[in-house]
């Protein structure tokens, strides 16, 4: 029974990170959309079929720097709040896997630690490849 306890602790840690990250991310998206609606944001034309090449449409964030800039401005850009929620939703699985690796190592479960390391490596490679494609 004691051999199962460390693995349960790792599963509990990962589940807690996924739950909290998901709920906070969804809450930020909902708050951002609520603020956007409160500021009359749904009355504008959202879809612009023509725009200058290389220029993002208004309200579209393509980097963390733009999100931070939107959060720092006064009044806060509601779409920046929603974008932050989306970013949190995207990094939550990576954070859970990252926290699982040392937990598996401390539980001396090397097979799962190696598997989690491979999953994290795949996530990082896909992130780097996506950044290289879209830059």
N, CA, C and O atoms as CSV, one atom per row, in Angstrom:
chain,resi,resn,atom,element,x,y,z
A,1,UNK,N,N,0.821,-1.185,0.000
A,1,UNK,CA,C,0.000,0.000,0.000
A,1,UNK,C,C,0.866,1.250,0.000
A,1,UNK,O,O,0.502,2.243,-0.630
A,2,UNK,N,N,2.009,1.228,0.693
A,2,UNK,CA,C,2.866,2.413,0.737
A,2,UNK,C,C,3.535,2.672,-0.601
A,2,UNK,O,O,3.942,3.804,-0.865
A,3,UNK,N,N,3.666,1.652,-1.465
A,3,UNK,CA,C,4.268,1.857,-2.775
A,3,UNK,C,C,3.343,2.651,-3.684
A,3,UNK,O,O,3.815,3.337,-4.590
A,4,UNK,N,N,2.039,2.572,-3.460
A,4,UNK,CA,C,1.090,3.319,-4.286
A,4,UNK,C,C,0.960,4.770,-3.841
A,4,UNK,O,O,0.531,5.611,-4.631
A,5,UNK,N,N,1.314,5.082,-2.618
A,5,UNK,CA,C,1.101,6.413,-2.067
A,5,UNK,C,C,1.875,7.515,-2.802
A,5,UNK,O,O,1.268,8.549,-3.083
A,6,UNK,N,N,3.173,7.376,-3.139
A,6,UNK,CA,C,3.865,8.445,-3.861
A,6,UNK,C,C,3.270,8.713,-5.245
A,6,UNK,O,O,3.184,9.864,-5.671
A,7,UNK,N,N,2.857,7.642,-5.951
A,7,UNK,CA,C,2.266,7.832,-7.264
A,7,UNK,C,C,0.951,8.581,-7.137
A,7,UNK,O,O,0.649,9.448,-7.958
A,8,UNK,N,N,0.157,8.254,-6.108
A,8,UNK,CA,C,-1.088,8.973,-5.877
A,8,UNK,C,C,-0.811,10.446,-5.601
A,8,UNK,O,O,-1.564,11.310,-6.051
A,9,UNK,N,N,0.255,10.742,-4.868
A,9,UNK,CA,C,0.594,12.134,-4.581
A,9,UNK,C,C,0.944,12.878,-5.864
A,9,UNK,O,O,0.578,14.043,-6.020
A,10,UNK,N,N,1.647,12.221,-6.783
A,10,UNK,CA,C,1.995,12.848,-8.056
A,10,UNK,C,C,0.730,13.083,-8.869
A,10,UNK,O,O,0.556,14.158,-9.444
A,11,UNK,N,N,-0.148,12.098,-8.922
A,11,UNK,CA,C,-1.403,12.257,-9.662
A,11,UNK,C,C,-2.243,13.381,-9.064
A,11,UNK,O,O,-2.875,14.144,-9.795
A,12,UNK,N,N,-2.250,13.482,-7.751
A,12,UNK,CA,C,-3.007,14.538,-7.078
A,12,UNK,C,C,-2.421,15.909,-7.416
A,12,UNK,O,O,-3.168,16.861,-7.647
A,13,UNK,N,N,-1.092,16.015,-7.447
A,13,UNK,CA,C,-0.422,17.272,-7.795
A,13,UNK,C,C,-0.755,17.679,-9.226
A,13,UNK,O,O,-1.107,18.830,-9.482
A,14,UNK,N,N,-0.643,16.742,-10.149
A,14,UNK,CA,C,-0.928,17.043,-11.553
A,14,UNK,C,C,-2.395,17.420,-11.726
A,14,UNK,O,O,-2.713,18.378,-12.430
A,15,UNK,N,N,-3.280,16.678,-11.092
A,15,UNK,CA,C,-4.709,16.983,-11.195
A,15,UNK,C,C,-5.023,18.366,-10.634
A,15,UNK,O,O,-5.834,19.098,-11.202
A,16,UNK,N,N,-4.389,18.724,-9.528
A,16,UNK,CA,C,-4.626,20.025,-8.909
A,16,UNK,C,C,-4.128,21.159,-9.803
A,16,UNK,O,O,-4.800,22.179,-9.949
A,17,UNK,N,N,-2.951,20.979,-10.400
A,17,UNK,CA,C,-2.412,22.002,-11.310
A,17,UNK,C,C,-3.328,22.173,-12.519
A,17,UNK,O,O,-3.621,23.298,-12.924
A,18,UNK,N,N,-3.781,21.058,-13.096
A,18,UNK,CA,C,-4.666,21.141,-14.250
A,18,UNK,C,C,-6.006,21.787,-13.894
A,18,UNK,O,O,-6.539,22.588,-14.662
A,19,UNK,N,N,-6.541,21.438,-12.737
A,19,UNK,CA,C,-7.819,22.009,-12.314
A,19,UNK,C,C,-7.709,23.505,-12.067
A,19,UNK,O,O,-8.503,24.286,-12.592
A,20,UNK,N,N,-6.730,23.904,-11.271
A,20,UNK,CA,C,-6.582,25.324,-10.932
A,20,UNK,C,C,-6.218,26.140,-12.173
A,20,UNK,O,O,-6.778,27.214,-12.393
A,21,UNK,N,N,-5.292,25.643,-12.977
A,21,UNK,CA,C,-4.914,26.358,-14.197
A,21,UNK,C,C,-6.082,26.499,-15.151
A,21,UNK,O,O,-6.281,27.562,-15.739
A,22,UNK,N,N,-6.855,25.440,-15.310
A,22,UNK,CA,C,-8.031,25.489,-16.188
A,22,UNK,C,C,-9.089,26.444,-15.691
A,22,UNK,O,O,-9.635,27.229,-16.466
A,23,UNK,N,N,-9.385,26.384,-14.391
A,23,UNK,CA,C,-10.421,27.264,-13.841
A,23,UNK,C,C,-10.012,28.730,-13.870
A,23,UNK,O,O,-10.825,29.592,-14.204
A,24,UNK,N,N,-8.762,29.021,-13.525
A,24,UNK,CA,C,-8.297,30.411,-13.552
A,24,UNK,C,C,-8.261,30.921,-14.989
A,24,UNK,O,O,-8.644,32.061,-15.251
A,25,UNK,N,N,-7.804,30.085,-15.925
A,25,UNK,CA,C,-7.784,30.473,-17.330
A,25,UNK,C,C,-9.181,30.767,-17.852
A,25,UNK,O,O,-9.399,31.781,-18.515
A,26,UNK,N,N,-10.128,29.884,-17.556
A,26,UNK,CA,C,-11.508,30.109,-17.984
A,26,UNK,C,C,-12.115,31.339,-17.319
A,26,UNK,O,O,-12.873,32.076,-17.950
A,27,UNK,N,N,-11.787,31.564,-16.054
A,27,UNK,CA,C,-12.304,32.754,-15.360
A,27,UNK,C,C,-11.767,34.028,-16.007
A,27,UNK,O,O,-12.511,34.994,-16.179
A,28,UNK,N,N,-10.484,34.040,-16.368
A,28,UNK,CA,C,-9.912,35.215,-17.026
A,28,UNK,C,C,-10.570,35.456,-18.388
A,28,UNK,O,O,-10.839,36.599,-18.757
A,29,UNK,N,N,-10.823,34.389,-19.121
A,29,UNK,CA,C,-11.493,34.541,-20.415
A,29,UNK,C,C,-12.888,35.125,-20.217
A,29,UNK,O,O,-13.293,36.037,-20.937
A,30,UNK,N,N,-13.623,34.595,-19.235
A,30,UNK,CA,C,-14.979,35.088,-18.979
A,30,UNK,C,C,-14.971,36.549,-18.529
A,30,UNK,O,O,-15.799,37.342,-18.979
A,31,UNK,N,N,-14.041,36.906,-17.646
A,31,UNK,CA,C,-13.941,38.301,-17.195
A,31,UNK,C,C,-13.599,39.211,-18.370
A,31,UNK,O,O,-14.191,40.281,-18.516
A,32,UNK,N,N,-12.661,38.800,-19.197
A,32,UNK,CA,C,-12.282,39.601,-20.361
A,32,UNK,C,C,-13.435,39.792,-21.323
A,32,UNK,O,O,-13.660,40.897,-21.819
A,33,UNK,N,N,-14.172,38.715,-21.592
A,33,UNK,CA,C,-15.322,38.836,-22.486
A,33,UNK,C,C,-16.418,39.683,-21.865
A,33,UNK,O,O,-17.095,40.434,-22.567
A,34,UNK,N,N,-16.603,39.571,-20.549
A,34,UNK,CA,C,-17.580,40.418,-19.864
A,34,UNK,C,C,-17.206,41.891,-19.944
A,34,UNK,O,O,-18.058,42.740,-20.208
A,35,UNK,N,N,-15.938,42.192,-19.718
A,35,UNK,CA,C,-15.478,43.582,-19.843
A,35,UNK,C,C,-15.610,44.077,-21.275
A,35,UNK,O,O,-15.968,45.232,-21.508
A,36,UNK,N,N,-15.322,43.210,-22.224
A,36,UNK,CA,C,-15.439,43.580,-23.630
A,36,UNK,C,C,-16.894,43.925,-23.970
A,36,UNK,O,O,-17.160,44.914,-24.653
A,37,UNK,N,N,-17.822,43.109,-23.492
A,37,UNK,CA,C,-19.242,43.375,-23.729
A,37,UNK,C,C,-19.685,44.646,-23.011
A,37,UNK,O,O,-20.472,45.422,-23.552
A,38,UNK,N,N,-19.183,44.863,-21.797
A,38,UNK,CA,C,-19.564,46.054,-21.033
A,38,UNK,C,C,-19.079,47.337,-21.702
A,38,UNK,O,O,-19.701,48.389,-21.558
A,39,UNK,N,N,-17.981,47.249,-22.425
A,39,UNK,CA,C,-17.457,48.419,-23.132
A,39,UNK,C,C,-18.029,48.532,-24.545
A,39,UNK,O,O,-17.525,49.318,-25.347
A,40,UNK,N,N,-19.058,47.773,-24.861
A,40,UNK,CA,C,-19.693,47.851,-26.177
A,40,UNK,C,C,-18.896,47.208,-27.280
A,40,UNK,O,O,-19.022,47.588,-28.444
A,41,UNK,N,N,-18.080,46.242,-26.933
A,41,UNK,CA,C,-17.179,45.638,-27.910
A,41,UNK,C,C,-17.843,44.796,-28.967
A,41,UNK,O,O,-17.261,44.600,-30.033
A,42,UNK,N,N,-19.045,44.282,-28.722
A,42,UNK,CA,C,-19.678,43.402,-29.698
A,42,UNK,C,C,-20.436,44.167,-30.778
A,42,UNK,O,O,-21.038,43.549,-31.656
A,43,UNK,N,N,-20.418,45.486,-30.732
A,43,UNK,CA,C,-21.103,46.286,-31.733
A,43,UNK,C,C,-20.212,46.623,-32.919
A,43,UNK,O,O,-20.697,47.141,-33.925
A,44,UNK,N,N,-18.937,46.342,-32.821
A,44,UNK,CA,C,-17.998,46.652,-33.892
A,44,UNK,C,C,-17.910,45.488,-34.866
A,44,UNK,O,O,-18.297,44.365,-34.541
A,45,UNK,N,N,-17.403,45.758,-36.052
A,45,UNK,CA,C,-17.145,44.690,-37.017
A,45,UNK,C,C,-15.879,43.970,-36.582
A,45,UNK,O,O,-14.792,44.547,-36.599
A,46,UNK,N,N,-16.020,42.731,-36.198
A,46,UNK,CA,C,-14.880,41.977,-35.702
A,46,UNK,C,C,-14.045,41.430,-36.854
A,46,UNK,O,O,-12.815,41.439,-36.790
A,47,UNK,N,N,-14.698,40.962,-37.891
A,47,UNK,CA,C,-14.002,40.338,-38.999
A,47,UNK,C,C,-13.678,41.380,-40.061
A,47,UNK,O,O,-14.576,41.975,-40.657
A,48,UNK,N,N,-12.397,41.592,-40.290
A,48,UNK,CA,C,-11.958,42.476,-41.355
A,48,UNK,C,C,-11.294,41.621,-42.425
A,48,UNK,O,O,-10.256,41.003,-42.188
A,49,UNK,N,N,-11.903,41.595,-43.597
A,49,UNK,CA,C,-11.384,40.736,-44.652
A,49,UNK,C,C,-10.175,41.339,-45.350
A,49,UNK,O,O,-9.382,40.610,-45.947
A,50,UNK,N,N,-10.020,42.658,-45.287
A,50,UNK,CA,C,-8.873,43.303,-45.913
A,50,UNK,C,C,-8.095,44.068,-44.857
A,50,UNK,O,O,-8.674,44.783,-44.039
A,51,UNK,N,N,-6.793,43.913,-44.882
A,51,UNK,CA,C,-5.910,44.663,-43.995
A,51,UNK,C,C,-4.534,44.692,-44.647
A,51,UNK,O,O,-4.228,43.863,-45.505
A,52,UNK,N,N,-3.721,45.632,-44.244
A,52,UNK,CA,C,-2.363,45.684,-44.818
A,52,UNK,C,C,-1.591,44.408,-44.488
A,52,UNK,O,O,-1.727,43.877,-43.386
A,53,UNK,N,N,-0.781,43.906,-45.426
A,53,UNK,CA,C,-0.010,42.677,-45.178
A,53,UNK,C,C,0.926,42.836,-43.977
A,53,UNK,O,O,1.578,43.866,-43.805
A,54,UNK,N,N,0.972,41.793,-43.158
A,54,UNK,CA,C,1.865,41.782,-42.010
A,54,UNK,C,C,1.314,42.499,-40.798
A,54,UNK,O,O,1.966,42.525,-39.754
A,55,UNK,N,N,0.138,43.081,-40.906
A,55,UNK,CA,C,-0.442,43.807,-39.782
A,55,UNK,C,C,-1.584,42.992,-39.193
A,55,UNK,O,O,-2.460,42.523,-39.921
A,56,UNK,N,N,-1.575,42.826,-37.889
A,56,UNK,CA,C,-2.631,42.069,-37.227
A,56,UNK,C,C,-3.876,42.936,-37.111
A,56,UNK,O,O,-3.767,44.155,-36.978
A,57,UNK,N,N,-5.051,42.332,-37.159
A,57,UNK,CA,C,-6.269,43.108,-36.980
A,57,UNK,C,C,-6.334,43.683,-35.570
A,57,UNK,O,O,-5.686,43.150,-34.669
A,58,UNK,N,N,-7.093,44.750,-35.349
A,58,UNK,CA,C,-7.183,45.329,-34.010
A,58,UNK,C,C,-7.734,44.319,-33.013
A,58,UNK,O,O,-8.632,43.541,-33.336
A,59,UNK,N,N,-7.199,44.336,-31.815
A,59,UNK,CA,C,-7.652,43.432,-30.768
A,59,UNK,C,C,-7.058,42.046,-30.834
A,59,UNK,O,O,-7.459,41.174,-30.064
A,60,UNK,N,N,-6.112,41.813,-31.731
A,60,UNK,CA,C,-5.466,40.504,-31.843
A,60,UNK,C,C,-4.068,40.619,-31.246
A,60,UNK,O,O,-3.288,41.493,-31.626
A,61,UNK,N,N,-3.766,39.738,-30.321
A,61,UNK,CA,C,-2.471,39.747,-29.645
A,61,UNK,C,C,-1.627,38.616,-30.212
A,61,UNK,O,O,-2.050,37.461,-30.234
A,62,UNK,N,N,-0.434,38.961,-30.669
A,62,UNK,CA,C,0.438,37.950,-31.269
A,62,UNK,C,C,1.677,37.678,-30.432
A,62,UNK,O,O,2.519,36.873,-30.831
A,63,UNK,N,N,1.810,38.333,-29.275
A,63,UNK,CA,C,2.965,38.083,-28.421
A,63,UNK,C,C,2.599,38.398,-26.972
A,63,UNK,O,O,1.628,39.099,-26.691
A,64,UNK,N,N,3.408,37.858,-26.064
A,64,UNK,CA,C,3.197,38.160,-24.642
A,64,UNK,C,C,3.429,39.642,-24.366
A,64,UNK,O,O,2.765,40.226,-23.510
A,65,UNK,N,N,4.363,40.249,-25.084
A,65,UNK,CA,C,4.633,41.677,-24.904
A,65,UNK,C,C,3.374,42.495,-25.194
A,65,UNK,O,O,3.084,43.447,-24.468
A,66,UNK,N,N,2.623,42.145,-26.234
A,66,UNK,CA,C,1.398,42.859,-26.553
A,66,UNK,C,C,0.330,42.634,-25.485
A,66,UNK,O,O,-0.422,43.554,-25.163
A,67,UNK,N,N,0.256,41.433,-24.936
A,67,UNK,CA,C,-0.712,41.149,-23.876
A,67,UNK,C,C,-0.376,41.975,-22.642
A,67,UNK,O,O,-1.265,42.581,-22.044
A,68,UNK,N,N,0.896,42.005,-22.254
A,68,UNK,CA,C,1.312,42.783,-21.083
A,68,UNK,C,C,1.030,44.263,-21.302
A,68,UNK,O,O,0.574,44.952,-20.390
A,69,UNK,N,N,1.298,44.753,-22.504
A,69,UNK,CA,C,1.015,46.157,-22.824
A,69,UNK,C,C,-0.483,46.439,-22.683
A,69,UNK,O,O,-0.869,47.483,-22.157
A,70,UNK,N,N,-1.324,45.519,-23.146
A,70,UNK,CA,C,-2.772,45.677,-23.018
A,70,UNK,C,C,-3.238,45.631,-21.579
A,70,UNK,O,O,-4.215,46.290,-21.224
A,71,UNK,N,N,-2.551,44.857,-20.738
A,71,UNK,CA,C,-2.916,44.781,-19.320
A,71,UNK,C,C,-2.442,46.001,-18.546
A,71,UNK,O,O,-3.054,46.373,-17.545
A,72,UNK,N,N,-1.354,46.632,-18.996
A,72,UNK,CA,C,-0.809,47.797,-18.297
A,72,UNK,C,C,-1.524,49.091,-18.640
A,72,UNK,O,O,-1.517,50.036,-17.850
A,73,UNK,N,N,-2.142,49.139,-19.816
A,73,UNK,CA,C,-2.789,50.388,-20.200
A,73,UNK,C,C,-4.045,50.618,-19.366
A,73,UNK,O,O,-4.649,49.671,-18.862
A,74,UNK,N,N,-4.423,51.860,-19.227
A,74,UNK,CA,C,-5.623,52.224,-18.476
A,74,UNK,C,C,-6.587,52.917,-19.386
A,74,UNK,O,O,-6.197,53.904,-20.010
A,75,UNK,N,N,-7.801,52.487,-19.513
A,75,UNK,CA,C,-8.370,51.279,-18.908
A,75,UNK,C,C,-7.758,50.012,-19.530
A,75,UNK,O,O,-7.276,50.020,-20.663
A,76,UNK,N,N,-7.797,48.951,-18.763
A,76,UNK,CA,C,-7.229,47.675,-19.214
A,76,UNK,C,C,-7.982,47.215,-20.455
A,76,UNK,O,O,-9.206,47.323,-20.534
A,77,UNK,N,N,-7.229,46.702,-21.421
A,77,UNK,CA,C,-7.841,46.159,-22.631
A,77,UNK,C,C,-8.506,44.828,-22.281
A,77,UNK,O,O,-7.818,43.886,-21.885
A,78,UNK,N,N,-9.840,44.733,-22.420
A,78,UNK,CA,C,-10.530,43.491,-22.053
A,78,UNK,C,C,-10.062,42.272,-22.853
A,78,UNK,O,O,-10.033,41.157,-22.332
A,79,UNK,N,N,-9.699,42.488,-24.112
A,79,UNK,CA,C,-9.233,41.359,-24.907
A,79,UNK,C,C,-7.865,40.859,-24.441
A,79,UNK,O,O,-7.524,39.695,-24.650
A,80,UNK,N,N,-7.083,41.738,-23.809
A,80,UNK,CA,C,-5.807,41.304,-23.235
A,80,UNK,C,C,-6.049,40.372,-22.053
A,80,UNK,O,O,-5.290,39.427,-21.839
A,81,UNK,N,N,-7.103,40.637,-21.286
A,81,UNK,CA,C,-7.448,39.756,-20.160
A,81,UNK,C,C,-7.831,38.379,-20.694
A,81,UNK,O,O,-7.385,37.359,-20.170
A,82,UNK,N,N,-8.661,38.354,-21.739
A,82,UNK,CA,C,-9.046,37.071,-22.348
A,82,UNK,C,C,-7.842,36.362,-22.945
A,82,UNK,O,O,-7.716,35.143,-22.829
A,83,UNK,N,N,-6.954,37.119,-23.585
A,83,UNK,CA,C,-5.752,36.514,-24.172
A,83,UNK,C,C,-4.870,35.907,-23.082
A,83,UNK,O,O,-4.285,34.841,-23.278
A,84,UNK,N,N,-4.773,36.583,-21.930
A,84,UNK,CA,C,-4.003,36.033,-20.820
A,84,UNK,C,C,-4.613,34.718,-20.343
A,84,UNK,O,O,-3.888,33.780,-20.011
A,85,UNK,N,N,-5.940,34.647,-20.308
A,85,UNK,CA,C,-6.610,33.399,-19.945
A,85,UNK,C,C,-6.310,32.282,-20.925
A,85,UNK,O,O,-6.106,31.136,-20.526
A,86,UNK,N,N,-6.283,32.614,-22.212
A,86,UNK,CA,C,-5.949,31.607,-23.219
A,86,UNK,C,C,-4.505,31.124,-23.066
A,86,UNK,O,O,-4.226,29.931,-23.190
A,87,UNK,N,N,-3.597,32.057,-22.798
A,87,UNK,CA,C,-2.197,31.676,-22.592
A,87,UNK,C,C,-2.079,30.759,-21.379
A,87,UNK,O,O,-1.348,29.769,-21.413
A,88,UNK,N,N,-2.797,31.089,-20.311
A,88,UNK,CA,C,-2.761,30.246,-19.113
A,88,UNK,C,C,-3.296,28.852,-19.414
A,88,UNK,O,O,-2.749,27.857,-18.937
A,89,UNK,N,N,-4.365,28.777,-20.206
A,89,UNK,CA,C,-4.891,27.464,-20.583
A,89,UNK,C,C,-3.871,26.666,-21.400
A,89,UNK,O,O,-3.780,25.445,-21.269
A,90,UNK,N,N,-3.112,27.361,-22.236
A,90,UNK,CA,C,-2.136,26.655,-23.065
A,90,UNK,C,C,-0.910,26.192,-22.283
A,90,UNK,O,O,-0.347,25.144,-22.598
A,91,UNK,N,N,-0.482,26.951,-21.265
A,91,UNK,CA,C,0.722,26.546,-20.533
A,91,UNK,C,C,0.431,25.610,-19.365
A,91,UNK,O,O,1.358,25.034,-18.796
A,92,UNK,N,N,-0.838,25.448,-18.998
A,92,UNK,CA,C,-1.184,24.603,-17.853
A,92,UNK,C,C,-0.717,23.152,-18.026
A,92,UNK,O,O,-0.128,22.610,-17.090
A,93,UNK,N,N,-0.944,22.499,-19.162
A,93,UNK,CA,C,-0.447,21.115,-19.285
A,93,UNK,C,C,1.076,21.015,-19.181
A,93,UNK,O,O,1.599,20.076,-18.579
A,94,UNK,N,N,1.780,21.977,-19.764
A,94,UNK,CA,C,3.240,21.970,-19.665
A,94,UNK,C,C,3.710,22.143,-18.227
A,94,UNK,O,O,4.673,21.510,-17.795
A,95,UNK,N,N,3.009,23.018,-17.486
A,95,UNK,CA,C,3.362,23.211,-16.076
A,95,UNK,C,C,3.101,21.941,-15.276
A,95,UNK,O,O,3.887,21.593,-14.395
A,96,UNK,N,N,2.011,21.250,-15.571
A,96,UNK,CA,C,1.703,20.011,-14.848
A,96,UNK,C,C,2.759,18.946,-15.117
A,96,UNK,O,O,3.195,18.258,-14.194
A,97,UNK,N,N,3.169,18.806,-16.367
A,97,UNK,CA,C,4.200,17.819,-16.706
A,97,UNK,C,C,5.532,18.202,-16.059
A,97,UNK,O,O,6.254,17.342,-15.555
A,98,UNK,N,N,5.851,19.505,-16.078
A,98,UNK,CA,C,7.100,19.973,-15.473
A,98,UNK,C,C,7.135,19.678,-13.986
A,98,UNK,O,O,8.175,19.277,-13.463
A,99,UNK,N,N,6.021,19.867,-13.294
A,99,UNK,CA,C,5.977,19.566,-11.860
A,99,UNK,C,C,5.967,18.068,-11.586
A,99,UNK,O,O,6.408,17.632,-10.523
A,100,UNK,N,N,5.471,17.278,-12.531
A,100,UNK,CA,C,5.414,15.827,-12.317
A,100,UNK,C,C,6.794,15.184,-12.363
A,100,UNK,O,O,7.036,14.185,-11.687
A,101,UNK,N,N,7.700,15.751,-13.156
A,101,UNK,CA,C,9.023,15.127,-13.311
A,101,UNK,C,C,9.754,15.012,-11.976
A,101,UNK,O,O,10.143,13.904,-11.607
A,102,UNK,N,N,9.966,16.131,-11.214
A,102,UNK,CA,C,10.650,15.954,-9.925
A,102,UNK,C,C,9.835,15.133,-8.924
A,102,UNK,O,O,10.403,14.466,-8.059
A,103,UNK,N,N,8.519,15.179,-9.039
A,103,UNK,CA,C,7.695,14.373,-8.126
A,103,UNK,C,C,7.897,12.884,-8.410
A,103,UNK,O,O,8.010,12.084,-7.481
A,104,UNK,N,N,7.942,12.515,-9.677
A,104,UNK,CA,C,8.203,11.114,-10.013
A,104,UNK,C,C,9.613,10.707,-9.594
A,104,UNK,O,O,9.822,9.592,-9.116
A,105,UNK,N,N,10.569,11.598,-9.770
A,105,UNK,CA,C,11.942,11.282,-9.363
A,105,UNK,C,C,12.039,11.088,-7.849
A,105,UNK,O,O,12.734,10.186,-7.383
A,106,UNK,N,N,11.348,11.927,-7.083
A,106,UNK,CA,C,11.394,11.772,-5.622
A,106,UNK,C,C,10.682,10.502,-5.179
A,106,UNK,O,O,11.008,9.934,-4.136
A,107,UNK,N,N,9.699,10.052,-5.980
A,107,UNK,CA,C,9.014,8.793,-5.680
A,107,UNK,C,C,9.800,7.590,-6.220
A,107,UNK,O,O,9.378,6.443,-6.066
A,108,UNK,N,N,10.949,7.867,-6.857
A,108,UNK,CA,C,11.816,6.851,-7.433
A,108,UNK,C,C,11.108,6.028,-8.520
A,108,UNK,O,O,11.382,4.843,-8.711
A,109,UNK,N,N,10.204,6.692,-9.212
A,109,UNK,CA,C,9.496,6.065,-10.322
A,109,UNK,C,C,10.114,6.601,-11.614
A,109,UNK,O,O,9.594,7.517,-12.252
A,110,UNK,N,N,11.240,5.993,-11.970
A,110,UNK,CA,C,12.048,6.510,-13.076
A,110,UNK,C,C,11.387,6.317,-14.445
A,110,UNK,O,O,11.599,7.117,-15.355
A,111,UNK,N,N,10.602,5.276,-14.585
A,111,UNK,CA,C,9.928,5.053,-15.871
A,111,UNK,C,C,8.959,6.197,-16.173
A,111,UNK,O,O,8.937,6.712,-17.291
A,112,UNK,N,N,8.172,6.590,-15.198
A,112,UNK,CA,C,7.243,7.707,-15.405
A,112,UNK,C,C,7.983,9.035,-15.513
A,112,UNK,O,O,7.541,9.926,-16.238
A,113,UNK,N,N,9.079,9.179,-14.818
A,113,UNK,CA,C,9.868,10.411,-14.920
A,113,UNK,C,C,10.431,10.565,-16.327
A,113,UNK,O,O,10.431,11.665,-16.880
A,114,UNK,N,N,10.909,9.473,-16.906
A,114,UNK,CA,C,11.427,9.516,-18.279
A,114,UNK,C,C,10.294,9.820,-19.259
A,114,UNK,O,O,10.462,10.614,-20.185
A,115,UNK,N,N,9.145,9.184,-19.050
A,115,UNK,CA,C,8.000,9.438,-19.923
A,115,UNK,C,C,7.564,10.898,-19.840
A,115,UNK,O,O,7.297,11.521,-20.868
A,116,UNK,N,N,7.490,11.447,-18.634
A,116,UNK,CA,C,7.108,12.845,-18.470
A,116,UNK,C,C,8.142,13.780,-19.091
A,116,UNK,O,O,7.786,14.819,-19.646
A,117,UNK,N,N,9.410,13.417,-19.001
A,117,UNK,CA,C,10.465,14.229,-19.624
A,117,UNK,C,C,10.326,14.219,-21.138
A,117,UNK,O,O,10.499,15.253,-21.783
A,118,UNK,N,N,10.015,13.062,-21.711
A,118,UNK,CA,C,9.804,12.978,-23.161
A,118,UNK,C,C,8.585,13.800,-23.590
A,118,UNK,O,O,8.623,14.481,-24.614
A,119,UNK,N,N,7.521,13.737,-22.818
A,119,UNK,CA,C,6.325,14.534,-23.122
A,119,UNK,C,C,6.660,16.021,-23.061
A,119,UNK,O,O,6.246,16.781,-23.936
A,120,UNK,N,N,7.400,16.443,-22.043
A,120,UNK,CA,C,7.793,17.852,-21.930
A,120,UNK,C,C,8.680,18.257,-23.105
A,120,UNK,O,O,8.536,19.354,-23.646
A,121,UNK,N,N,9.590,17.377,-23.498
A,121,UNK,CA,C,10.456,17.683,-24.647
A,121,UNK,C,C,9.634,17.839,-25.920
A,121,UNK,O,O,9.905,18.731,-26.724
A,122,UNK,N,N,8.636,16.988,-26.111
A,122,UNK,CA,C,7.770,17.108,-27.288
A,122,UNK,C,C,6.977,18.417,-27.261
A,122,UNK,O,O,6.812,19.066,-28.294
A,123,UNK,N,N,6.494,18.798,-26.094
A,123,UNK,CA,C,5.774,20.071,-25.976
A,123,UNK,C,C,6.682,21.246,-26.323
A,123,UNK,O,O,6.273,22.166,-27.032
A,124,UNK,N,N,7.916,21.210,-25.820
A,124,UNK,CA,C,8.841,22.309,-26.087
A,124,UNK,C,C,9.251,22.360,-27.557
A,124,UNK,O,O,9.357,23.444,-28.131
A,125,UNK,N,N,9.479,21.208,-28.165
A,125,UNK,CA,C,9.838,21.183,-29.583
A,125,UNK,C,C,8.684,21.701,-30.428
A,125,UNK,O,O,8.903,22.465,-31.368
A,126,UNK,N,N,7.459,21.297,-30.109
A,126,UNK,CA,C,6.312,21.791,-30.886
A,126,UNK,C,C,6.133,23.293,-30.700
A,126,UNK,O,O,5.747,23.988,-31.640
A,127,UNK,N,N,6.407,23.800,-29.508
A,127,UNK,CA,C,6.322,25.233,-29.263
A,127,UNK,C,C,7.387,25.978,-30.069
A,127,UNK,O,O,7.098,27.013,-30.670
A,128,UNK,N,N,8.615,25.457,-30.086
A,128,UNK,CA,C,9.681,26.084,-30.859
A,128,UNK,C,C,9.408,26.025,-32.354
A,128,UNK,O,O,9.658,26.995,-33.069
A,129,UNK,N,N,8.897,24.895,-32.831
A,129,UNK,CA,C,8.584,24.783,-34.256
A,129,UNK,C,C,7.445,25.713,-34.640
A,129,UNK,O,O,7.486,26.333,-35.703
A,130,UNK,N,N,6.441,25.817,-33.801
A,130,UNK,CA,C,5.323,26.736,-34.097
A,130,UNK,C,C,5.802,28.174,-34.108
A,130,UNK,O,O,5.350,28.965,-34.935
A,131,UNK,N,N,6.701,28.527,-33.213
A,131,UNK,CA,C,7.254,29.874,-33.200
A,131,UNK,C,C,8.107,30.146,-34.421
A,131,UNK,O,O,8.106,31.261,-34.942
A,132,UNK,N,N,8.832,29.146,-34.881
A,132,UNK,CA,C,9.664,29.327,-36.068
A,132,UNK,C,C,8.804,29.449,-37.324
A,132,UNK,O,O,9.161,30.183,-38.245
A,133,UNK,N,N,7.692,28.749,-37.372
A,133,UNK,CA,C,6.813,28.798,-38.530
A,133,UNK,C,C,6.076,30.140,-38.596
A,133,UNK,O,O,5.919,30.715,-39.672
A,134,UNK,N,N,5.636,30.622,-37.458
A,134,UNK,CA,C,4.801,31.821,-37.430
A,134,UNK,C,C,5.571,33.122,-37.234
A,134,UNK,O,O,4.956,34.182,-37.119
A,135,UNK,N,N,6.870,33.069,-37.194
A,135,UNK,CA,C,7.618,34.316,-37.003
A,135,UNK,C,C,8.040,34.925,-38.314
A,135,UNK,O,O,8.678,35.978,-38.328
